[in-house]
């Protein structure tokens, strides 16, 4: 899927390294021999980056992604070749309660990064993480890359804007940027316990009923974190070899439709639990039905996912059992 020779000694800048995808991505980059620089805003001692001693193997720049001067200094002093921009406020509920902080990180942070790249002559590839939420609510599914971006609620709007900014910088300034649009990430290392997968697994391990905030019938496109990390590397490599990919977005997905309730029931079955979920029907300002077509990535990038949903869930369960100190 990726060419380790491409990454050997490559100067790579990763934002959002303490997040779910960031931890897996940094591990993969280090395995491939990359020289990794990470932007870290908050100290997250239980993150994958810290717990697995990945932080000790990278260069760390402390600061906020909205600090354009800091970004420019980092790109220049470390002679960065490749940027993978993951930093974002990713929780829909937090975006609904705190829209401005979400807009600052997700929108202003993206334009600060793009503008820093525009002013940095060493940068060769930039991958910007968008989301299926950037599409907003559409009746025609699955989403394809030519569907309009029309987020309405705060988180969705933030991703639509960041996505459009990346396209604008590619087309206006020739910036070598491409965009990933993935579904709902899950996997070991996710410490946002209000997300359905880690929250459900933690509840089951503790013998508590898992909580579903919605009515359980929201349909999502769940995408395993190790695949989520790899698509950034695949797209960066492809961008290096094919300049026509500048400004293009790619959906990455297992192309399955799963309700929240079905996902919780799968986790209960995989963990041999008889607990029954508590369905609260409290969720608001969320898109009802989403899933992606990954046909373009298959055809243009020769990409396919490495893990099925059940394989990803089993690996995720094992990670959290180890995290909480129980037997796998």
DASULRA-V792616 format. One record per helix or strand. SS is the DSSP state (H for helix, E for strand). FROM is the first residue (numbers start at 1). LEN is the number of residues. Records with the same first field share a line. If there is no record, write none. Layout:
# DASULRA-V792616
SS->FROM-LEN + FROM-LEN
This chain:
# DASULRA-V792616
H->4-4 + 20-12 + 48-4 + 55-3 + 68-10 + 92-6 + 99-20 + 132-4 + 154-20 + 196-10 + 225-17 + 243-3 + 260-11 + 295-7 + 309-15
E->11-5 + 35-6 + 59-4 + 82-4 + 125-5 + 143-1 + 177-6 + 184-3 + 211-2 + 219-2 + 222-3 + 249-4 + 258-2 + 278-2 + 289-1 + 292-1
